[in-house]
């Protein structure tokens, strides 16, 4: 296991909600990352944003780790949830909120 997948594994295991994204939650560098940030902020969940633009190794590493070709990638309690489209669809269907609640992740009441 390379250092980068170890780093990713630790982040995913040690944080309830992790978003691997382009840019930071305060300053997303791509529209898709921005959309997921908006959804998570709207739901009011605490999450850690990790900027994949800081390292090409990390950018490739997260794709290999999840076997998913695109960024952003959302993880909840160590489980890969999906990218922008999946997160948006789950949010619109109310499934994302249920997922957080089901996993015991606190969200603010809507």
Buried (B, 14 or more C-beta within 10 A) or exposed (E): EEEBEEBBEEBBEEBBBBBBBBBBBEEBEBEBBBBBBBBBEEBEBEBBBBBBBEEEEBBEBBBEBBEBEEBBBBBBBEEBBBBBEBBBEBBEEEBBBEBBEEEEBEBEEE
